[in-house]
Amino acid sequence: MILGIMGAMPDEVDQLCAKLENVTVEPYGGVEYHKGTLAGKQVVVCCAGMGKANAAATTQVLITKFGAEKIIWLPNGIYQDETNEHVDNVCAFTKPGEVVLAWTDDESDPQYVLSAEDLKVLEQETDAKGRKIRVHKMPIPKKPVCITEKELAGYVFEEGEDTREAGERLAASYVNFYIGNKVVLVPQFGDEHDVLATDLLQKLFPEREIVPIFAREIIIGGGNIHCITQQIPVRR
């Protein structure tokens, strides 16, 4: 049984899982899956009763539960990601053996080192069928997306929750897109790199309409388009 819990705190997850047997806890956004290959962030994927530090056991559980043949663990997510660096904000499959990876050429940007380490892993990996992973570099916004004093005024922080300060950088990434049957919904931030993201996705998904969505209101609350959506399979 796969149990995805969106927005649940760790103690709430533990309380729920204590009542269930044979359960895997997987936060939405914690894994990306495509035809037998599972890409995940070791610090994100959490298996009840095992502990996220036990990578070998976690790997076997996820392979069993997803019916996957292998898992690719990436070391990093997006800088300042409040989701504990969910993989869906930094890397996503576009077709078998191909991914997009959030990227910047600016070596002074904190994201540069994080993405470079992910790229090194991906370049040494193959998918479940033995194909070398082809990586398409998806630019991050050219100008960091930061929260404003006005936006903070509407926040209510719960006890124990991380707080924010005006000017704090948000985890803005175009990789947090959603693939529908005929469309791809892609976040936009009013940045000059917005068009680069939509152009790249149109190249990678020529059969789908690329729908840009201004997503600042989403990201100031945490996460983005892919984080707040979930596929609903059609029964055939």
N, C-alpha and C positions, 0 to 999 in steps of 0.2 A: 504494500500500500504506500503510495506517495502522498504526503500531506504537505501542501504549500500553505504557509501562514504569512499573510501580508500585514505588516505593521505590528506584529505581536512582539511583546517584550520577552526576553529570555525566561523570566520566571513564569510567565503565562504559558509559554511553550512547554516548559517542564511540567507544569500542573496538568496540562492537557494530555501530554504524552504518557504521564503516569497512569492514566486511565485507559490507555490503548496498548495493544500488543502488536509487535511486528510493524513498527511505524518508522518511516524515514521523514525527517523534517527538512524541507528544502525551501528557503525563502525565495519568493518570486524574484527572478533576476540573478539568483545564485549560480545557475548553470545555463549553458547554451547547448542545444542538442541538434544534431543533424545526421540522420542516416547512420547510426551506429557509433558516432564519435561524440563524446561529451566534453565540453570545455568548461572548466570550473575554476573558481578561486578557492584555494585551500582554506583561507581564513573566513570564507563565506558559507560554504556548504557545511551544514551541521547535522550530524546523525544522532538521533536520540540514543542515549546509553553508551555511546562510543567516545564522544569528545572529538572536536574538530582537529585536534593535534594528531590523532591517529590516522594518518593519511592512507596507509595501506588498507586498513579495515574500512575506512570511508569509501575508498575506491571500489572495493569489492561489493559493498552494499549498493552503491549507485549503479554499478554495472549490472547487478542482478535486478534491481528495481526498474531501471530504465530499459533493460534489454540491450544495453550498449555493449560494444566490444572493447572500448578503451576510454580512458579519460586523459585529457590534457590539462594539467594544472598550471595556471599562470600565476606568477609571483606578485603581480601588482594590478591595481585598478586605477581609477581616476583620482588625481590629487584632490584632497579634501572631501572625498565621497563619504557622506554621512551614513550610507548603507553598509559600511565596513567593506567598501570596494567590491560591490557586486560586479560580476563579469559582464553583465549586459550593458554596462556603461562604458566598457573599454574594448570589448571584442565580441563580434557576432558572426555567425555563419551566413553566407550569402548563397552558397550552393555546396555540394559535396567537395571537400578539399579546399574550399576558399573561404577566407574570412576578411572582415574589415577590422582594422586596429586603430584606435584613437592615436593620433600622432601630432607631434610638433617638431619642426626643424630648429627651433630656438633652444639652444643648449642652456640658456640661462633660465628657462622655464622649468619649474619643479617636475612637470609632467614628462620632460624629455628623458630623464634617467629611468622613470617608471616604465614608459612605453618601450624604451630601448631594451630593457630586461625582458619584457614580454616578447618582443620581436625575436630576441635571441632564442628563446624557448621554442617559439613557433617555427622558426627556420630549421630547427633540428628535429622537428616532429613530422609524423605522417598521420593521415587519418586512418579510420578503421580498415580501409581497403589497401593501405600501404602507399597511398599517394602523398607526395610531399605537399605540405600546406602552402597554398599560395596566399600571400598577405597583401591586401590593398590598404594603403595608408589613408586613413580618414582624418583630415585636419581637425583640430580642436578650434574653438573660436579664437580669432587672432587677438582680441582684447579680452582679458579675464572678465567673466561675468561675476559681479560682486553685489551683495545685498545692500540696500540703502536704509537709512534711518527711517524713512517713511514706511518702507515695507516691514521693518522690524516692529513698528508700532502696533501692528495687528497680531503679533505673535503671543501665544500663551504657552509657556514652558511648564511641563509636568515635573514633579520632583524627581531628581536624578537624571533628567534629560540634558543632553548637551545644549548649551546656550550659544547664541551667535552675537556677533558685534557688527555694527555698520562698517562696510568696506570689506567684510570677509568674503573671500573667494568661494564661489559655488562650483559644484562638480558638473559644469556644463559640458555636454558631449553629444555629438550628432549620432554616435553609435547607438544611442538609446531610442532607436526607431522600432516601429511595429510593422510587421509584414502581414498584410491581409490577403485575401484571395486574389484581388485585382489591384490593390493599392499598397503603397508603402508610406506610412505616416512618419515624417521626420521632424524632430524639434528644430526650431529656429530661434535665434537670440538677438536679432537686429544687428548682426555682425557681418563684416564683409566676407567672411568665410561661409556664410549661410549658403550662398549659391554654389560654392565648391562642393559642399556636402550633397546638395540635391543633384548636381550634375554627376557626381560619382555614383550615387545610388541609381540614377536613371541608366547609366552605363551598365551597372551590375544587374539591374532588374528591368531590362528593356520591354518585357511583356506586362509590366505593371505601371500604373500611374503613380508618380511621386507627388505626394500631398504635403507641402510644407505647413507646419503649424507653429505659430508663435507660442513658445512654451515657457516664458519667464514666470508666469503665474504658477506653473507646475513646479518648477525647480526651486522656487523660494520656499516651497513647502517640503521639499525633499523628493529626490527621484525625478523621473520624467516619463515620457509617453509609454515606453515599454514597461516601466515599473508599475504603471497603474492600469495596465490592460492584461487580459487573459483570454486565450483562445477558447472558443466554445465549439467543439467538434460537432459536425452534422452526422446524425445517424443515417446510414445508408441501408 
